[in-house]
Amino acid sequence: MGTQGARRVRRSHWAGGNTLSVAITQQEAIRVRWAIFGDIHSNLEALDAVMAECQKLNVERYLCLGDIVGYGADPVKCLERVIDMKIPIVAGNHDWAVCGKLSIEFFNTYAKHAVYWTREQLTETHMEALRTWELVIEVNNDITLVHGSLSFPDLFDYIQTSQDARLSLDKLRTRVCFLGHSHVPVTFFSGPMVSYTMSYEIDLKGFDKSLVNVGSVGQPRDENPKASFGLYDDKDGKVYIKRVEYDVDKAGRKIIDAGLPEILAERLKYGR
Ligand SMILES: [Fe+2]
């Protein structure tokens, strides 16, 4: 697993918050293979499997879409693993819920239970780390990261329809925006009519702007239990959705042993 430094170059405001712009050290002409991953949800087995796959794929740079915690049994290890990578990370709704920046009024019973349990596992240092993450990050003026949507990042809306996608595409200032939140891989393209694909091989060329949901590492919800992440080749302008098997039974047993709701273990088996 490689580490990387991010250098702050610019901050700008959108309604309700900041966009952090970073340049990651590289020569523009050189091809970079990026891995974009998120919605880990304290699933260490899934995270480790994804990182092992990234090494095999010779990934050079990593970007994280948030929701590192919530639902699963390994919040501390997952959080520390990702923080140690020193990569750009945007905040997810579960990250903000756990550190007290987002109300859990609208979380379902199981998600609430997981938030309360996760708070007991984390130290103040962990909480402080969660509080510092931005909602939107632009990388190299080419990539935008957001957990939910660009239209109102702090509301953590889902992008599920062409109309939802249009609102975010109108705000997008780079070629591609990677996002998560729904835990379902899908890509929307700009144009007179917003179009979409659920393909795992996505060619961004020919479209001004694209929104790519890379799916979830630790709690997929597209009826495929394999961990999901995105691989972006910035020279080719192609994104590949990658799926990786991991030890679902072990992750599930840990959830039950921790006293978390059994349904959170069960759903991992079915990817929903
Ligand atoms: Fe999530």
Residues whose N, C-alpha, C, O or C-beta is under 5 A from the ligand:
A	BS01	LIG	D39 D67 H181
